[in-house]
Amino acid sequence: MDNITNSNNNGIQNVVVRINGVLPDTSALGTAEKSDRAAEIKQQNTTSNTSCSLIAITNTNQIIFHMLVDVGQGIVKSIEKGIPSLGFTSTTTASSTLSIPDAVLITHSHDDHIKELPILIEKANTHLKNLRIFCTAECYDQIIKKFPQISSSSHSSFSSPRVGSSSGRISFSMVKPDETFEIGPFTVRPILAHHGTDSPPGSVCYIAKMRDNKIIIGWDFLSLPSTSENLLWNPDLLILGTETYNSHPETGMVSVIEAFDIVRRWNAKECYIVHYSGLRDFEEAKNQWFRGPVKAMTTEELQNTIDSHLRLTGSGGKFKIKVSTEGMVWNSKGKEQQQQLSEQSLYDNNALIGKVLSIESLQKYVLLIEKDIKNDKLKLMIEDRVNRYDLVFDKPHKDSNYDNMLYAQGEKGMMTRGPQLKLEVVDMNEPSYDNSGIIRVNVSKGKKTIFNDDIIIEKIDAIKFRKYIKENF
């Protein structure tokens, strides 16, 4: 497909994500008399289906690019009201069109994700605003079938799926799963999504990147066929659609219970839960031995239940899961500030790393290393999506001729010794590693290899690890 790019990346400071709606098809909510969740939605008088906006802004709060994901019921009104309230300005867009996005990503053709696409198109045409719409070819055909007026003579720019029609300001671009494209300052990768027995062909989720921010828009999927989880590793924000708390694959979506596992496997820094109805969870009440939730919970009840689970299994507060509400905003600025402070401390001789260091790799590992001075031991934890290695070594020491190499003996037990360690931080000047580094870890016992892999890390973490070695050994 054709790439649509925007070279105006100068001055981009961060990305803001606004949740424009969180509801599934309202028929999945049940009645207010039966469901506390439905009663809550009725009281709030909201109808907005699941959607979000990714907004690239400058350090002076000027919008560079607005990318909308899905446009179901209530979304046009939500962004018209919510985007201007964020306080952003634009040098290229009139205030009256500030809420009309520059691009729309469509995940699939169910009504709760495309119902107001014709309304948005009409508004873009009325305000002479360019609007670029991205979806798979299958999804495009389904959209045209539902909304034939889009390809009528009054909208001749829709007569065929193409980019940059000369006869109008609205254009469709066909995307393919696993083929990355650029739009504005964002790099986007669609990933094939299976949405159960009612899954429309061509359904996708999206991975969006801007600078070093990674956001996964992962609603309406039961599985992601043929997608390597390396692509999903370590997002800054993961937005997950969960129809129920307990596992109910008949909904065509993952559950909150499954979200706990996904957040850990993908090492998501923060997760927003959307699309929840909870109606199918009433079925668990039929089992007198079931001890989990057996009703559709309110937002507060669901959040409290999630928090209780994370207190037991959340790795000491590492994983954060929030039940999202319409208008909730995520801002990457906090991440940027933390990174700046971290980088400053690396070059401050008075700032110590300490005895414990935790590093998240760029692929699939989390590594935690701890120097036990009292017992002259080294503790090493390496965790991936499946396995966790908790290792302890004796007499850790730095190589006498090479500051970036650590050795440690096997821990002595009653009858035998444990495996030994060889760990090396590879020089970042090697061209093939570009702006990253490598921690090479070999754990072996005799001829048996316990763990042997190259852990690819960010350059700042490689510098941090070197400082840790210098400081502690």
Secondary structure, DSSP 8 states (H G I E B T S, - for coil): ---------TTEEEEEEEEEE-B--GGGS--TTT-HHHHHHHHHT---BSEEEEEEEETT-BEEEEEEE---TTHHHHHHHHHHHTT-B-SSS-GGGTTS-SEEE-----HHHHTTHHHHHHHHHHTT--EEEEEEHHHHHHHHHH-GGGGSGGGGGGSSS-SS-TT-SEEEEEE-TT--EEETTEEEEEEE-B-STT--TT-EEEEEEETTEEEEEE-S-SB-TT--GGGGSS-SEEEEE-S-SS--GGGTS--HHHHHHHHHHHT-S-EEEES---GGGGGGGG-TT--S--S---HHHHHHHHHHHHHHHSTTTT--EEE--TT-EEETHHHHHHHHHHHHHHT-TT----SEEEEE-SSS-EEEEEEETTTTEEEEEEE-SS-EEEEEEEEEEEETTEEEEEEEEE-B-SS-B--EEEEEEE-TTSGGGTTEEEEEEEEEETTEEEEEEEEEEEHHHHHHHHHHHHHH-
